[in-house]
Amino acid sequence: MNSNSSHQTLKWTRPLIEDLGQEILHGVEAWNQEDTGRQPEQLDSAIEASRQLGGSLSLLDFESGELLGNAMAEMLEVLQRGDFTDEGNALDALMEAAATLPAYLDFL
C-alpha cells in the first residue's frame, strides 16, 4: 500500500482506533479504582481492545502500531495475573500510549 492510500485509510479508521483507545483506558481505570477491588475480568475488555487495535493497524500495514497493540495486550495480561513489580509506571505508560496513539498516527 502506498503512503497516500495508507494515510487515507488511516483517516477513515481513526474513529475506530480512538474508540479502542478509550475502551482500553476505561478498562484500566475501572480495574485501578481502589474502592471497587480488582477483579481480573475487569481487564478483559481492555485486552481485547488492545488486540483489535493491533490487528486493525496490521491490516493497514502499520507494523509499529501492531507491535504496540500487542505489547499493550501482553502488559495487561501480566497486570491481570498480578505479576508486575512496578505496576504504577506500567499503568502510566499503558494509559499514555492508549491516549496518544491516535494523534501519533496522524504524523505518520
SVG drawing of the C-alpha trace seen along z (x, -y; Angstrom):
<svg xmlns="http://www.w3.org/2000/svg" viewBox="-16 -15 25 29">
<polyline fill="none" stroke="black" stroke-width="0.4" points="0.0,0.0 1.5,-3.4 1.9,-6.1 -1.0,-8.3 -3.6,-5.5 -2.3,-4.2 -2.8,-7.7 -6.3,-8.0 -7.2,-4.6 -5.9,-5.6 -8.0,-8.7 -11.1,-6.6 -10.4,-4.2 -9.3,-6.8 -12.7,-6.8 -12.3,-3.0 -8.8,-3.5 -9.9,-6.3 -12.8,-4.1 -10.4,-1.2 -8.1,-3.5 -10.9,-4.8 -12.0,-1.2 -8.5,-0.4 -8.5,-3.5 -11.9,-2.7 -11.0,0.9 -7.7,-0.1 -9.4,-2.9 -12.2,-0.5 -9.6,2.1 -7.4,-0.5 -10.1,-2.1 -9.2,-1.5 -12.8,-1.4 -14.0,1.4 -11.4,4.1 -9.6,5.5 -11.2,8.4 -9.1,9.9 -12.0,10.0 -12.2,6.1 -9.2,6.1 -10.7,8.5 -12.3,5.7 -9.1,3.7 -7.0,6.8 -9.5,7.5 -9.4,3.8 -5.6,3.9 -5.6,6.9 -8.2,5.4 -6.1,2.2 -3.0,4.2 -5.0,6.2 -6.5,3.1 -3.2,1.4 -1.7,4.6 -4.3,4.6 -3.3,1.0 0.4,2.0 1.4,0.1 3.7,2.6 4.8,0.5 1.2,-0.1 0.5,3.6 3.5,4.2 2.3,1.5 -1.2,3.0 0.1,6.5 2.6,5.2 -0.3,3.4 -2.3,6.6 0.6,8.5 1.2,5.9 -2.5,6.0 -2.3,9.8 0.7,9.5 -1.2,6.9 -4.2,9.2 -2.1,12.0 -0.6,9.7 3.0,10.4 4.2,6.7 6.8,5.4 6.4,1.7 2.7,1.5 2.4,-2.2 4.8,-3.0 3.4,-0.3 -0.1,-1.7 1.1,-5.2 2.9,-4.1 -0.1,-2.0 -2.6,-4.8 -0.4,-7.3 0.1,-5.0 -3.7,-4.4 -4.5,-8.1 -1.8,-9.4 -1.7,-6.7 -4.5,-8.2 -2.7,-11.6 0.7,-10.0 -0.7,-8.1 -1.6,-11.5 2.1,-12.2 2.9,-9.1"/>
</svg>
